[in-house]
Amino acid sequence: VHGYTVDNLFPGFRTVGSWSSSANAGFYGENSLVRGAGTGSDSATWEVTIQEAGSYRVEALWVAAGNRAPAARYTISHAGGSTLVEANQTANGS
């Protein structure tokens, strides 16, 4: 089974809106981006071209903190459409 690990330095990563570097430790890779509370119009996108057909598990990693989103929305696009998943980023990080 093939896997993909992507972060904010991955070529398929892009943001809309104002994002800043996180001051919290415990993130994956070289750095981590955060976005303060807003209207939901800002987004971060990780786009990966899957080379081999199959089932893949999608995971997200964040550093939990009280100033994180209690209902961060992740839209996972796949062959059958898309699935919306919400995650409480104030808990269960790393």
N, C-alpha and C positions, 0 to 999 in steps of 0.2 A: 504494500500500500504506500502510495506517495503522499507526502505531506508538504504543506507550505507554512512557513512562519514569516509573517510580515509585520512591520512596525511603521512608525511615521517617517523612517528613512527609506522605505521601500519605494521603488520607482512608480508604482501604481497608487501611491497615497496622495490625497489632496484635501484641502480644507476650504470651507466657505466661512467667512467671518473672522473675528479676532480670536486667535488662540495664542497662549503663552506657554513658556517652558514651566514645568512643574518644579516646585521647590522641595517636594516630598521625595524621600528616598524609597527604593524598592521597586522601581520600574524595570521593564525589560529593555535591554539594549543601551544605547548611548544617552538617551534623554526621553522625556515624556511631555506631551502637550496637554493643556487643560483649557477649558472654556468656562467662564463664570456663568451664572444664571442669565437666561435670556428668554427669547420668545419661541425658541425652537427652530428658527430659520437658519441658524448656523449648523454646519455639518462637517464631519470628517468621513472620508471615503477611502477604503482599501480595495483596490480592484486587482483581482488575480485572474489570470487566464489559466484555466485548468486544462492540463495536457492529456489527462487520462480519465476516461469515463469511470464513474464509480460513486460510492457514497463517501462523503467527507463530513467530519465533525467540525463545527465552527466554534472556536473558543475566543474569549476576550479576557485580557488581563488589565487590571487597573490597580492603582494604589488607593485603598479606601481612606476617606477622610470626611470630616463633617461638612466641608464645603463642596463636596461632590454631589452629583445629581442623584436624587433618590429614585428616579425613573428614567435613566438614560435609555434612549431608543436605538436599537440596532435593527436595520433592515437587511436581511440576508437574501440576495437574489440567487435564484437557481433555475434549473431547466423547467421546473413546474410553476414558476412565478416568483413570488417573494414571500418571506415570512418576517413578521415584526416580533422582536423580542425586547422586553424591557428588563433592565438590570439596576439594582440598587447599588450605586457606587459609593455609598456612605459606609458599606459593610462588605465583607467577604472578598476583599482585595487580595492581590498577589497570589 
